[in-house]
Amino acid sequence: MQTVKLSTKGQFVIPNEIRKSHHLTEGTEFAISFVGNEIRLIPLPLFPVTTVDDAAGLLARHGVKKTDEQITRAKISKMLKARDAATRE
């Protein structure tokens, strides 16, 4: 177990080894709580957690018909083939 010292400003440094292994970067926000005699820091996600309901209808526009999966795949395939052909010219 590593130890850290609290500064006069109430700050401490999370050891570099821990920061790197848990991908903690500058600006990472933490939830802090006391559990018994422990102080717990829980890194908050970079992006808010979303659900399918949050995103439902996000891409819907009035007047645009829904397409089935087969048509969508065909359009994507056509677009990728066009991009590929453009890189070969």
Secondary structure, DSSP 4 states (H G I P E B T S, - for coil): -------TTS-----HHHHHHTT--TT--EEEEEETTEEEEEEPPSS----HHHHTTTT--TTPPP--HHHHHHHHHHHHHHHHHHHH-
